[in-house]
Amino acid sequence: MRTLILVLLLIGPWHINAQQVTFNSDMDEGVRAIAELRFRDLDQILKTERLRSPENRVPDYLEAAALCIRMFFAENEAYFNNKLSRLDFLFDRLEDLPDSEPYKRVFLAELALARSGVYGKFKHNIKAGWGFYQAYNLLEKNLEEHPNFIPTLIPFGVLQTAVGTLPDDYKSVASLFGFEGDIEAGLKMIRKAYYYSLADPKLSFHRDYFGYVYAYANFELKTSEQVSLFTLDMKVKQSTFFSYLEAQMRLQQGDAERALDLMRNRPKGSVYLEVPFFEYYTGKLALMVKPDLAVEHLNTFLETSRDNEHRKSAYRYLAWYHLLKGSEEKAEAFRQRILTEPETLTGSDKQALAEAKRGFNLALIKARLDFDAGRYAKVVENLNDKSFKKHCKEDWERQEFYYRKARALQELGLVDQAILSFMQALNYQEVMSFSLANSTLQLAILFEGKGNIQKSRQYYQAALKLKDYPFHEGVQQKAKAGLGRLP
């Protein structure tokens, strides 16, 4: 999901200023309307511009961008099928731009990526893979013909880094045509575009968009270049997209309360596009620090969501809530809902289903919530020998116990103790899980930090061999990036 979100956000049209398109103050406001999800305002802006300048292709690009965002974040497959002909029409209009116009291929490539994200959401994996390949060809040709055209670098850079997270069944389509991706090359493109936007006054209008992608890509890949959108002087509170990324960063830093505050105070109301996913994410955050608020947001998500994604996971969090409140009967009812909801490709739903099938362990749930909220010392205190003997009867529980304790020790800077606990988690190899794979990945990262290149490479390679568990794409991408860093 995270990678597809990143791909969808590439369609943010923050960079239109070419000879054969007309980008005026109204189109500038249209850009802001998309970033802030003010789609009703956008409709009126586009209508006015088309009456005034019928040959201007910018409204077609903006409308296509908004359509893809709506399809991915807020609508179901029936809406997608109903609007697909309109999307095709807008693509055809953009094709009318002359080939000499460098923005033509950038527009078409970004929209191809966005449409691929929507196809992937609805499990049309071959079409999704083909869209990635089309975008790659367009951007590669643009780079060849216009090597100094900086806007090409952002979508091309993200495409290079994101391809490693594609599901195998359509990643192979891209590979079939010779596109494998290059994480380091992609990051360099993104970095170059961002810093050019700071140095060149002609690119000043690109700054927020380039900064957003720069921050998101480095956040997702856990590089050393972690930057806050606030430090980049972006108007975080005016955009749900910006608030969401900043909340993720704050959560990674152990500040769950600030993350929750950002999401609860994001722009909302009748003028904004309703995006149920953000209610789901807010409920997840609330469970860590203000559990009673979680029920409100998770129920809002379940009532407003138009597709099946994240429903299993939402029921999982509701089950956790009732376990925390001591109501095992209600928790069991929600566990049963997880088992009966339709399956999706989303990692959170796969994880929820796996947990529902094996049953919940309240002690480990508390440790997980404490860890996610940044209460690392509390995790280490509670996951002691006595707790292990009392609460860990099965191998998956033992593995999760040592993994969660290791992650807390790692965050506390107790590297040697963390390594020992990760090693203990790896004793339970028969249980294929995210805990096992991420233990392997984190060992590679810790040994890399200690300068033990041989062991680091060994564990990165071991992480790549593990498959068939939720969120495997992200682990494998980080393992590939780690191997690329090693001398």
C-alpha positions as CSV (number, residue, x, y, z in Angstrom):
1,M,0.0,0.0,0.0
2,R,2.7,2.5,0.9
3,T,4.5,2.1,-2.3
4,L,1.3,2.5,-4.3
5,I,0.4,5.6,-2.4
6,L,3.8,7.0,-3.3
7,V,3.2,6.2,-7.0
8,L,-0.2,7.8,-6.9
9,L,1.2,11.0,-5.4
10,L,3.5,11.3,-8.4
11,I,0.6,12.6,-10.3
12,G,0.6,15.8,-8.2
13,P,0.8,18.4,-11.0
14,W,3.1,20.8,-9.2
15,H,5.3,21.4,-12.2
16,I,3.6,22.7,-15.2
17,N,5.3,25.6,-17.0
18,A,6.0,24.7,-20.6
19,Q,5.7,26.7,-23.9
20,Q,2.8,24.7,-25.3
21,V,0.7,24.5,-22.2
22,T,-0.8,27.5,-20.4
23,F,-0.2,27.6,-16.7
24,N,-1.8,30.6,-15.1
25,S,-2.9,31.6,-11.6
26,D,-6.1,29.6,-11.9
27,M,-4.3,26.5,-12.8
28,D,-2.0,27.2,-9.9
29,E,-5.1,27.2,-7.7
30,G,-6.2,23.9,-9.3
31,V,-2.9,22.4,-8.3
32,R,-3.5,23.4,-4.7
33,A,-7.0,22.1,-4.8
34,I,-5.7,18.7,-5.8
35,A,-3.0,18.7,-3.1
36,E,-5.6,19.7,-0.5
37,L,-8.3,17.3,-1.9
38,R,-10.7,20.2,-2.7
39,F,-12.2,18.4,-5.6
40,R,-15.4,20.4,-5.8
41,D,-13.4,23.6,-6.1
42,L,-11.2,21.9,-8.8
43,D,-14.3,21.1,-10.9
44,Q,-15.3,24.7,-11.1
45,I,-11.7,25.8,-11.8
46,L,-11.4,23.4,-14.7
47,K,-14.7,24.4,-16.1
48,T,-13.8,28.1,-16.1
49,E,-10.4,27.5,-17.7
50,R,-11.8,25.3,-20.5
51,L,-14.3,28.0,-21.4
52,R,-11.6,30.6,-21.5
53,S,-8.8,28.6,-23.1
54,P,-10.3,25.5,-24.9
55,E,-6.9,24.5,-26.3
56,N,-5.1,24.5,-23.0
57,R,-4.2,20.9,-22.1
58,V,-3.5,21.6,-18.4
59,P,-7.1,21.1,-17.3
60,D,-7.0,17.6,-19.0
61,Y,-3.9,16.7,-17.0
62,L,-5.4,18.0,-13.7
63,E,-8.7,16.2,-14.2
64,A,-6.9,12.9,-15.0
65,A,-4.7,13.3,-12.0
66,A,-7.8,13.9,-9.8
67,L,-9.6,11.0,-11.3
68,C,-6.7,8.6,-10.5
69,I,-6.4,9.9,-6.9
70,R,-10.2,9.4,-6.4
71,M,-10.2,5.9,-7.9
72,F,-7.3,4.8,-5.8
73,F,-8.1,6.4,-2.4
74,A,-11.9,6.7,-2.3
75,E,-13.8,4.6,-4.8
76,N,-14.5,1.0,-5.8
77,E,-14.0,-0.9,-9.0
78,A,-17.4,0.0,-10.3
79,Y,-16.5,3.7,-10.2
80,F,-13.2,2.9,-11.9
81,N,-14.9,1.0,-14.7
82,N,-17.5,3.7,-15.2
83,K,-14.8,6.5,-15.4
84,L,-12.2,4.5,-17.5
85,S,-13.5,5.9,-20.8
86,R,-13.2,9.4,-19.5
87,L,-9.6,8.7,-18.4
88,D,-8.8,7.3,-21.8
89,F,-10.3,10.4,-23.4
90,L,-8.1,12.7,-21.3
91,F,-5.0,10.6,-22.2
92,D,-5.8,11.1,-25.9
93,R,-6.1,14.8,-25.4
94,L,-2.6,14.9,-23.8
95,E,-1.3,12.9,-26.7
96,D,-2.2,15.9,-28.9
97,L,0.7,17.8,-27.4
98,P,3.7,17.9,-29.9
99,D,6.5,15.5,-29.3
100,S,8.9,18.4,-29.0
101,E,7.2,19.4,-25.8
102,P,9.1,17.7,-23.0
103,Y,6.2,17.9,-20.5
104,K,4.1,15.7,-22.8
105,R,5.9,12.5,-21.9
106,V,6.2,13.5,-18.3
107,F,2.4,14.0,-18.1
108,L,1.7,10.8,-19.8
109,A,4.2,8.8,-17.8
110,E,3.0,10.1,-14.4
111,L,-0.6,9.3,-15.4
112,A,0.4,5.9,-16.6
113,L,2.0,5.2,-13.2
114,A,-1.1,6.5,-11.5
115,R,-3.4,4.3,-13.5
116,S,-1.1,1.3,-12.8
117,G,-1.6,2.0,-9.1
118,V,-5.3,1.8,-9.6
119,Y,-5.1,-1.4,-11.8
120,G,-2.9,-2.9,-9.0
121,K,-5.5,-2.0,-6.4
122,F,-8.2,-3.9,-8.3
123,K,-5.9,-6.9,-9.1
124,H,-5.4,-6.2,-12.8
125,N,-1.8,-7.0,-12.4
126,I,-0.8,-7.5,-16.0
127,K,-2.3,-4.1,-17.0
128,A,-0.5,-2.6,-14.0
129,G,2.8,-4.0,-15.0
130,W,2.3,-2.8,-18.6
131,G,1.6,0.7,-17.4
132,F,4.9,0.8,-15.5
133,Y,6.7,-0.3,-18.6
134,Q,5.0,2.4,-20.7
135,A,6.0,5.0,-18.1
136,Y,9.6,3.8,-18.2
137,N,9.8,4.0,-21.9
138,L,8.3,7.5,-22.0
139,L,10.6,8.8,-19.3
140,E,13.7,7.2,-20.7
141,K,13.1,8.7,-24.1
142,N,12.5,12.1,-22.5
143,L,15.8,11.9,-20.7
144,E,17.5,11.1,-23.9
145,E,16.0,13.9,-25.9
146,H,15.9,16.5,-23.2
147,P,18.7,15.5,-20.8
148,N,18.6,18.8,-18.9
149,F,14.8,18.7,-18.3
150,I,14.7,18.4,-14.5
151,P,11.0,17.4,-14.1
152,T,11.7,14.1,-15.8
153,L,13.9,13.1,-12.9
154,I,11.2,12.9,-10.2
155,P,8.9,10.3,-11.8
156,F,11.8,8.4,-13.3
157,G,13.6,8.4,-10.0
158,V,10.6,7.1,-8.1
159,L,9.9,4.5,-10.8
160,Q,13.5,3.2,-10.4
161,T,13.2,2.9,-6.6
162,A,9.6,1.7,-6.5
163,V,9.9,-1.2,-9.0
164,G,11.5,-3.4,-6.3
165,T,8.2,-3.4,-4.3
166,L,5.9,-4.5,-7.1
167,P,4.1,-7.8,-6.5
168,D,5.9,-10.6,-8.3
169,D,3.0,-11.4,-10.6
170,Y,3.3,-8.1,-12.5
171,K,6.9,-7.2,-11.6
172,S,7.9,-10.0,-14.0
173,V,6.1,-8.1,-16.8
174,A,8.4,-5.1,-16.4
175,S,11.4,-7.4,-16.1
176,L,10.4,-9.2,-19.3
177,F,11.1,-5.9,-21.1
178,G,14.4,-5.3,-19.5
179,F,13.4,-2.9,-16.7
180,E,14.8,-4.0,-13.4
181,G,15.0,-0.7,-11.6
182,D,18.0,0.8,-9.7
183,I,17.3,2.1,-6.2
184,E,20.5,4.1,-5.8
185,A,20.2,5.7,-9.3
186,G,16.6,6.6,-8.5
187,L,17.5,8.2,-5.2
188,K,20.2,10.3,-7.0
189,M,17.6,11.5,-9.6
190,I,15.2,12.6,-6.8
191,R,17.9,14.3,-4.8
192,K,19.2,16.1,-7.9
193,A,15.8,17.4,-8.8
194,Y,15.1,18.6,-5.3
195,Y,18.3,20.5,-5.0
196,Y,18.0,22.0,-8.4
197,S,14.6,23.3,-7.4
198,L,16.3,25.1,-4.5
199,A,19.1,26.6,-6.7
200,D,17.3,27.5,-9.9
201,P,14.6,30.3,-9.7
202,K,12.9,28.8,-12.8
203,L,12.2,25.7,-10.8
204,S,11.0,27.4,-7.6
205,F,7.4,26.4,-8.4
206,H,8.5,22.7,-8.2
207,R,9.9,23.0,-4.7
208,D,7.1,21.6,-2.6
209,Y,6.4,18.7,-4.9
210,F,10.0,17.8,-5.3
211,G,10.5,18.2,-1.6
212,Y,7.5,15.9,-0.9
213,V,8.8,13.1,-3.1
214,Y,12.4,13.6,-1.8
215,A,11.1,13.2,1.8
216,Y,8.8,10.2,1.0
217,A,11.3,8.2,-0.9
218,N,14.0,8.5,1.7
219,F,11.5,7.7,4.4
220,E,10.3,4.6,2.7
221,L,13.8,3.3,2.0
222,K,15.0,4.3,5.5
223,T,18.0,6.1,4.1
224,S,20.2,8.5,6.1
225,E,18.6,11.5,4.4
226,Q,15.5,11.6,6.6
227,V,13.9,15.1,6.3
228,S,10.8,16.5,7.8
229,L,8.3,18.3,5.7
230,F,8.2,21.0,8.3
231,T,11.9,21.5,8.0
232,L,11.4,21.8,4.2
233,D,9.0,24.7,5.0
234,M,6.0,23.0,3.5
235,K,2.5,23.8,4.5
236,V,1.8,20.4,6.1
237,K,-1.5,21.2,7.9
238,Q,-3.1,22.3,4.7
239,S,-2.8,19.0,2.9
240,T,-3.9,15.5,4.1
241,F,-1.1,14.0,2.0
242,F,1.5,16.1,3.7
243,S,-0.1,15.4,7.1
244,Y,-0.1,11.7,6.5
245,L,3.6,11.6,5.6
246,E,4.6,13.8,8.5
247,A,2.5,11.6,10.8
248,Q,4.4,8.5,9.6
249,M,7.7,10.2,10.2
250,R,6.6,11.3,13.7
251,L,5.5,7.7,14.5
252,Q,8.8,6.3,13.4
253,Q,10.5,8.7,15.8
254,G,8.3,7.4,18.6
255,D,6.0,10.4,18.8
256,A,2.6,8.7,18.3
257,E,0.7,11.6,20.1
258,R,2.0,14.1,17.6
259,A,1.2,11.8,14.7
260,L,-2.3,11.3,16.0
261,D,-2.7,15.1,16.4
262,L,-1.6,15.6,12.8
263,M,-4.2,13.1,11.4
264,R,-7.1,14.2,13.6
265,N,-6.5,17.9,12.6
266,R,-6.0,17.3,8.9
267,P,-8.3,19.2,6.5
268,K,-11.8,17.8,6.6
269,G,-15.3,18.9,5.7
270,S,-17.8,19.0,2.9
271,V,-15.4,20.7,0.5
272,Y,-12.8,17.9,0.7
273,L,-12.8,14.5,-0.9
274,E,-13.7,11.9,1.7
275,V,-10.8,9.4,2.0
276,P,-11.8,6.5,4.3
277,F,-8.2,5.2,4.4
278,F,-7.1,8.2,6.5
279,E,-9.8,7.4,9.1
280,Y,-8.3,3.8,9.3
281,Y,-4.8,5.2,9.8
282,T,-6.0,7.6,12.4
283,G,-7.8,4.8,14.3
284,K,-4.6,2.8,14.2
285,L,-2.6,5.7,15.7
286,A,-5.3,6.3,18.4
287,L,-5.1,2.7,19.6
288,M,-1.6,3.4,20.7
289,V,-2.2,6.5,22.8
290,K,-5.9,7.2,23.1
291,P,-7.7,3.8,22.6
292,D,-11.2,5.1,23.1
293,L,-10.8,7.4,20.1
294,A,-9.7,4.4,17.9
295,V,-13.3,3.0,17.9
296,E,-14.7,6.2,16.5
297,H,-12.2,6.4,13.6
298,L,-12.2,2.7,12.8
299,N,-16.0,2.6,12.7
300,T,-16.1,5.7,10.4
301,F,-13.7,3.9,8.1
302,L,-15.8,0.7,8.0
303,E,-19.0,2.8,7.4
304,T,-17.5,4.9,4.6
305,S,-15.1,2.6,2.8
306,R,-16.2,1.5,-0.7
307,D,-13.8,-1.4,-1.2
308,N,-12.4,-4.3,0.8
309,E,-8.9,-3.1,1.5
310,H,-8.0,-2.7,5.2
311,R,-11.3,-4.0,6.5
312,K,-9.7,-7.1,7.9
313,S,-7.1,-4.9,9.6
314,A,-9.7,-2.6,11.0
315,Y,-11.5,-5.5,12.6
316,R,-8.2,-6.7,14.0
317,Y,-7.7,-3.3,15.7
318,L,-11.2,-3.4,17.1
319,A,-10.6,-6.9,18.4
320,W,-7.4,-5.6,20.1
321,Y,-9.3,-2.7,21.6
322,H,-11.8,-5.1,23.3
323,L,-9.1,-7.4,24.5
324,L,-7.4,-4.4,26.1
325,K,-10.8,-3.6,27.7
326,G,-11.2,-7.1,29.0
327,S,-14.1,-8.1,26.7
328,E,-13.0,-11.4,25.2
329,E,-16.4,-12.1,23.8
330,K,-16.5,-8.9,21.7
331,A,-12.9,-9.5,20.6
332,E,-13.8,-12.9,19.4
333,A,-16.7,-11.6,17.4
334,F,-14.3,-9.2,15.6
335,R,-11.8,-12.0,15.1
336,Q,-14.5,-13.9,13.3
337,R,-15.2,-10.9,11.1
338,I,-11.6,-11.0,10.0
339,L,-11.9,-14.6,8.9
340,T,-15.0,-13.9,6.8
341,E,-14.1,-10.7,5.1
342,P,-12.9,-11.0,1.5
343,E,-9.1,-11.3,1.1
344,T,-7.1,-8.5,-0.4
345,L,-3.5,-8.0,-1.6
346,T,-2.9,-5.4,1.1
347,G,-0.1,-6.4,3.6
348,S,-2.1,-5.2,6.6
349,D,-5.0,-7.4,5.7
350,K,-2.8,-10.4,5.1
351,Q,-1.2,-9.8,8.5
352,A,-4.6,-9.5,10.2
353,L,-5.7,-12.7,8.7
354,A,-2.6,-14.6,9.8
355,E,-3.0,-13.2,13.3
356,A,-6.7,-14.1,13.5
357,K,-6.0,-17.7,12.4
358,R,-3.4,-18.3,15.1
359,G,-5.2,-16.3,17.8
360,F,-4.3,-13.2,19.7
361,N,-1.7,-12.9,22.5
362,L,-2.6,-9.9,24.7
363,A,0.8,-9.5,26.2
364,L,2.4,-9.3,22.8
365,I,-0.3,-6.9,21.6
366,K,0.5,-4.6,24.5
367,A,4.2,-4.8,23.7
368,R,3.5,-4.0,20.0
369,L,1.4,-1.0,20.8
370,D,4.0,0.2,23.3
371,F,6.7,-0.1,20.7
372,D,4.7,1.6,18.0
373,A,4.0,4.5,20.4
374,G,7.7,4.9,21.3
375,R,7.5,3.4,24.8
376,Y,10.6,1.3,24.2
377,A,11.8,1.0,27.8
378,K,8.3,-0.3,28.8
379,V,8.6,-3.0,26.1
380,V,11.9,-4.2,27.5
381,E,10.6,-4.1,31.0
382,N,7.5,-6.1,30.3
383,L,9.1,-8.7,27.9
384,N,11.1,-10.4,30.6
385,D,11.8,-14.1,31.4
386,K,8.8,-14.4,33.6
387,S,6.5,-13.0,30.8
388,F,8.1,-15.3,28.3
389,K,7.4,-18.4,30.4
390,K,3.8,-17.3,31.2
391,H,2.7,-16.0,27.8
392,C,4.7,-17.7,25.1
393,K,3.7,-21.3,24.6
394,E,3.9,-21.6,20.8
395,D,6.8,-20.9,18.5
396,W,5.2,-17.9,16.8
397,E,4.8,-16.3,20.2
398,R,8.4,-17.0,21.1
399,Q,9.6,-15.6,17.8
400,E,7.4,-12.5,18.2
401,F,8.5,-12.0,21.8
402,Y,12.2,-11.9,20.9
403,Y,11.7,-9.8,17.8
404,R,9.7,-7.2,19.6
405,K,12.1,-7.0,22.5
406,A,15.0,-6.7,20.0
407,R,13.4,-3.8,18.2
408,A,12.9,-2.0,21.4
409,L,16.5,-2.6,22.4
410,Q,17.6,-1.4,19.0
411,E,15.6,1.9,19.4
412,L,17.2,2.4,22.8
413,G,20.7,2.1,21.2
414,L,21.5,-1.2,23.0
415,V,23.0,-2.7,19.8
416,D,24.7,-5.8,21.2
417,Q,21.6,-6.8,23.3
418,A,19.4,-6.2,20.3
419,I,21.5,-8.5,18.1
420,L,21.3,-11.2,20.7
421,S,17.5,-10.9,20.9
422,F,17.2,-10.9,17.0
423,M,19.3,-14.0,17.0
424,Q,17.0,-15.7,19.4
425,A,14.0,-14.8,17.2
426,L,15.8,-16.5,14.3
427,N,15.8,-19.8,16.3
428,Y,12.2,-20.3,15.2
429,Q,12.7,-20.6,11.5
430,E,9.7,-22.8,10.9
431,V,7.4,-19.9,11.5
432,M,7.5,-17.8,8.3
433,S,6.5,-14.2,9.3
434,F,7.3,-10.6,9.0
435,S,8.9,-10.9,12.5
436,L,11.4,-13.5,11.1
437,A,12.2,-11.6,7.9
438,N,12.6,-8.2,9.6
439,S,14.7,-9.8,12.3
440,T,17.0,-10.9,9.5
441,L,17.0,-7.5,7.9
442,Q,17.6,-5.7,11.1
443,L,20.6,-7.9,11.9
444,A,22.0,-7.0,8.5
445,I,21.5,-3.3,9.3
446,L,23.1,-3.5,12.7
447,F,26.1,-5.4,11.5
448,E,26.5,-2.8,8.7
449,G,26.5,-0.2,11.4
450,K,29.2,-2.0,13.3
451,G,31.3,-2.3,10.1
452,N,31.0,-6.1,9.9
453,I,30.5,-6.2,6.1
454,Q,30.7,-10.0,5.8
455,K,27.9,-10.6,8.3
456,S,25.9,-7.7,7.0
457,R,25.9,-9.1,3.5
458,Q,25.1,-12.6,4.8
459,Y,21.9,-11.3,6.5
460,Y,20.8,-9.1,3.7
461,Q,21.1,-12.1,1.3
462,A,19.2,-14.2,3.8
463,A,16.4,-11.6,4.0
464,L,16.0,-11.7,0.3
465,K,15.5,-15.5,0.3
466,L,12.5,-15.3,2.7
467,K,9.2,-15.0,0.9
468,D,5.4,-15.5,1.3
469,Y,4.7,-13.3,4.4
470,P,2.9,-10.0,4.7
471,F,4.9,-6.8,3.7
472,H,7.6,-8.9,2.1
473,E,8.0,-6.3,-0.7
474,G,9.3,-3.6,1.7
475,V,11.7,-5.9,3.4
476,Q,13.1,-7.1,0.2
477,Q,13.5,-3.6,-1.2
478,K,15.4,-2.5,1.9
479,A,17.6,-5.6,1.7
480,K,18.4,-4.7,-1.9
481,A,19.2,-1.2,-1.0
482,G,21.4,-2.4,1.9
483,L,23.4,-4.7,-0.4
484,G,23.8,-1.8,-2.8
485,R,25.4,0.3,0.0
486,L,28.0,-2.3,1.0
487,P,31.5,-2.0,-0.5
